[in-house]
Amino acid sequence: MQHKARLIGLPKLQPIVTILVATCNGQLFLEEQLLSIESQTWPNVDLLISDDGSSDSTLEIASSFVQGWKKGKVVIIGGPQEGFAENFRSMLLNDNVNGDFVAFCDQDDIWKPEKLSNAINVLSEAEPGQPMLYCSRTRFYPDGGKIRMSPHFRKPPSFRNALVQSIAGGNTMVMNRVAFDLLRESARRTSFVSHDWWAYLIVTGCGGRICYNPQADILYRQHGTNLVGANSTFMARVDRVRMLLNGRFRHWTEVNLAGLDLCVDMLTPKARKRLMDFRDVRHSSLIKRLRALRKSEVYRQTFFGQVGLKVGCALGLL
C-alpha cells in the first residue's frame, strides 16, 4: 500500500511582491529607500529597477546594494529616458514582473516596515478575479521643515472621482495580479500623464476596488528635485489653480480621455456611460456644460476642490 505524503505542518509559500523602482539621478536618497524596502516584514520581494539615464552614482548604488539582496530576484534595466511616466510604463510592460502583487516605488521615499504586509492583508480579501488596488496617505518630510500629512480624502474612491482627480501617490500603491494585468494591457495600448492617476482610472473603470488607507505607510521626502511635490500646502493649492487657468489640467484630462478611448472595451458599461457624460461637460455651451456636470456626477474629494471643478466647468477649462 502506498502512503500519501504528509503535508501537515509544512509552511505555506507566501506570495511574491514585485516592486517597480524608478530611478534617475537619485544618489542622495536611493540607499535609504532600498534599506527601507529591505526592512519590510514581508519576506518575498522581487525588485525591478529601471534607471532612466542617471549621470550620477545611482546605478552604482543600486548595483552594490542588490548584491546582498536575499528576499528574491533583482533585475536592473535601462529606462526609455522619456520621463517618469514612461519609465514606469516600461516596467509595466517588462516580462520580469512575475509577482502575485505589484508595487510602485520612487527613489527617495522611506517605507515603514509593515507597508507591504498592510497592503497584502487588505488585498488578500479580494474576491476571485476581482481587481484591487491599495493606496494610502503620505507623511511628507520637507527638508528643514516639520512632518505633515497629505489630505485625508473621505469620499469613496470611484471612476467618477478618478476622471477629475488622482487621490494617492503611486509610491503608496500596491495591487493584486488581476489589477496589474489590466494595467499592463492598458499600458500596451497607450501612454499616460502619470502612472498613479492612470492606475486609479483603469482599476475603477474596469470595475475594480480601491482600498484607501487613511494612515500613512511611507515617508515622502520633499526636496527641490521632486518631480511631483506635496499637494497639501497653500502654495500647492495655488499651483492647482494655475494649472486650471493655464490649460495644463485640461491637457492632462485630454491625454487621459484619449487613453481611455483606446481601452474602452476594457471598461464596464457603467464606466463607459460616465465617460460619455463627462465628455459633454467639456464640449458643450455654458448651460449645457453645467447640466452635464451634474448629470455626470463626477466629483473631487474636498469642498474647495469641488468649487474649483464647477468654476473650471463654467470657464470651459476642464
C-alpha positions, 0 to 999 in steps of 0.5 A: 500500500502506498502512503500519501505524503504528509503535508501537515505542518509544512509552511505555506509559500507566501506570495511574491511582491514585485516592486517597480523602482524608478530611478534617475539621478537619485544618489542622495536618497536611493540607499535609504529607500532600498534599506527601507524596502529591505526592512519590510516584514514581508519576506518575498520581494522581487525588485525591478529597477529601471534607471532612466539615464542617471549621470550620477552614482545611482546605478552604482548604488543600486548595483552594490546594494542588490548584491546582498539582496536575499528576499528574491530576484533583482533585475536592473534595466535601462529606462526609455529616458522619456520621463517618469511616466514612461519609465514606469510604463516600461516596467509595466510592460517588462516580462520580469514582473512575475509577482502575485502583487505589484508595487510602485516605488520612487527613489527617495521615499522611506517605507515603514516596515509593515507597508507591504504586509498592510497592503497584502492583508487588505488585498488578500480579501479580494474576491476571485478575479476581482481587481484591487488596488491599495493606496494610502496617505503620505507623511511628507518630510520637507527638508528643514521643515516639520512632518505633515500629512497629505489630505485625508480624502473621505469620499469613496474612491470611484471612476467618477472621482478618478476622471477629475482627480488622482487621490494617492501617490503611486509610491503608496500603491500596491495591487493584486495580479488581476489589477496589474494585468489590466494595467499592463494591457492598458499600458500596451495600448497607450501612454499616460500623464502619470502612472498613479492617476492612470492606475486609479482610472483603469482599476475603477473603470474596469470595475475594480476596488480601491482600498484607501488607507487613511494612515500613512505607510511611507515617508515622502521626502520633499526636496527641490528635485521632486518631480511631483511635490506635496499637494497639501500646502497653500502654495500647492493649492495655488499651483492647482489653480494655475494649472486650471487657468493655464490649460495644463489640467485640461491637457492632462484630462485630454491625454487621459480621455484619449487613453481611455478611448483606446481601452474602452472595451476594457471598461464596464458599461457603467464606466463607459456611460460616465465617460460619455457624460463627462465628455459633454461637460467639456464640449458643450455651451455654458448651460449645457456644460453645467447640466452635464456636470451634474448629470455626470456626477463626477466629483473631487474629494474636498469642498474647495476642490469641488468649487474649483471643478464647477468654476473650471466647468463654467470657464470651459477649462476642464 
